[in-house]
């Protein structure tokens, strides 16, 4: 089905394709840097290569309900995914990831990467309500921030949820990511919970937020 453009005719929302994997990988590195500064070590290009491997190892899952916001020239401005309750979550460390990371990053940077992924899994929010979908892997290119593209991308994801029959949108944001949290608050999201205290001690403090669609 043809993707609907956003209200701004110069911008387009489309489904991500395998051709986007290099760009998506760099955006995921940017997301880690924004949410968890200093959590990853190693050259950015090499980290991006490892993340690209995880996407290419499971292309159908990596692209399912993942969208791109692009400008008139086709440049990617932002991306985000929708997790519907009936679909298994995306695996961020498929088979072969460790071996590939060791070859690319070395032992120390690989250990830091795996620790970060493991800690992030401890307190991850999983929702099972049939009328609710989850926004994740949502990031605006660092060179395009502050221009309203984050709101456009989020609105587009919410529209996709509405078209799928969802009544609520949920997301999880780290407590330290105040820029993203403020955007969600301005967009109508409200705090509805936090992970258990023991989980936050092993991971990072975060908020679960919800919005009526």
SULGISUL-V592038 format. One record per helix or strand of 2 or more residues. SS is the DSSP state (~ for helix, > for strand). FROM is the first residue (numbers start at 1). TO is the last residue. Records with the same first field share a line. If there is no record, write none. Layout:
SS = FROM-TO  FROM-TO
//
This chain:
> = 12-15  66-70  76-84  132-140  168-174  190-193  206-212
~ = 18-35  44-56  59-63  97-105  107-122  149-163  178-186  197-202
//
